[in-house]
Amino acid sequence: MDLDDLEPRKQKPKPKDLGPYSIEELNDHIATLEAEIARARAAIAAKQAHRSGADVFFKKK
């Protein structure tokens, strides 16, 4: 048995209640989320490039 099996799994956070926010606050929230999406996409691209480099290096001839 692995000790990681005993740890509780991370739960997805519940969505925010957007009702009390103003239009400006909602636009700011969207901009923050879009920036986070761009950051995640950049991290994915970097990992894919790293994996591609490793695949070429370890490719069997």
C-alpha positions, -999 to +999 in steps of 0.1 A: +000+000+000+013+034-009+011+063+016-003+085-012-034+064-012-042+076+024-041+113+014-074+128+006-077+137-031-078+174-040-113+186-047-120+211-074-128+245-059-164+256-061-172+283-086-174+319-072-208+335-069-205+362-095-238+379-086-223+406-062-196+417-086-198+448-107-193+448-144-158+463-139-149+436-113-161+409-136-140+423-165-110+423-142-118+387-131-120+376-168-086+393-175-070+375-146-084+342-157-072+348-193-037+356-180-037+324-160-049+304-191-021+320-212+004+310-184-008+274-184-006+272-222+029+285-221+038+259-195+023+232-217+042+244-247+075+243-228+068+208-215+059+196-250+091+211-264+111+194-236+094+161-244+100+165-281+137+171-275+139+141-252+121+119-278+146+130-305+176+124-282+164+089-271+150+079-305+162+044-315+181+042-348 
